[in-house]
């Protein structure tokens, strides 16, 4: 009887460790009071700034370290989410993006100047800018592919020149391998963007760890060689089965994310698209 009791306790202990490992890999990226190392990123897109505090609580409970929050303009209420998130040790970056900016840098620069003014006057400040500018959304992308991708790359140079002190991040599709020439240098577009960004998040939307790592292998390799951080990301909303974890569920997704994290350097992170559909996915499990 004693041996059976010991065996049962051992099995329960193993199950608890296994269950905690997946969540722990996600949650442990939050700042540890006994660890001064730079925290790894768990980011989440936040497209609706009107969402209630329950979404912020969900983000906190799931180890989110930074939020990419969309604002079309800055108001007196803008600092509210920043302050609430900061109280939970979560950074907030301003999320913005229009494909039109690829051909209209003057408009983008004007918006960036508004951001700088907000930062100077606001009691609660964004940690940086997270740009989701997707040239492939342009209605003439197929006909003007090389031109639009080249202009997109040039945009990253222009922003680095005009706003050198800002933390500017970019979302890029995993297929941004087109070779373009900028400033007399020719190389894959994603390499230029990684060079010019504080951090790049690859939209590596696939439904298994193996596929996520495979589709972003060029970006991973280059970021490692350049000594730059990189985020990979996953999708939780309804989409093609291969693209999203919508069918597989939240627990399965977290397990695959844990596998991805284990295969990446410590300064690489993960991001989840997006807070509303992620919470809905978790509630279905």
Secondary structure as UniProt FT lines:
FT   HELIX           2..27
FT   TURN            28..29
FT   TURN            33..34
FT   STRAND          42..46
FT   TURN            49..50
FT   HELIX           53..61
FT   TURN            62..63
FT   STRAND          66..70
FT   TURN            76..77
FT   HELIX           78..87
FT   TURN            88..89
FT   STRAND          91..96
FT   HELIX           99..103
FT   HELIX           105..121
FT   STRAND          128..131
FT   HELIX           135..137
FT   TURN            139..143
FT   HELIX           145..162
FT   TURN            163..165
FT   STRAND          168..173
FT   TURN            174..175
FT   STRAND          179..182
FT   TURN            183..184
FT   STRAND          185..188
FT   HELIX           189..196
FT   STRAND          199..203
FT   HELIX           209..215
FT   HELIX           217..226
FT   STRAND          230..235
FT   TURN            241..243
FT   TURN            246..248
FT   HELIX           250..263
FT   TURN            266..267
FT   STRAND          269..273
FT   HELIX           275..284
//
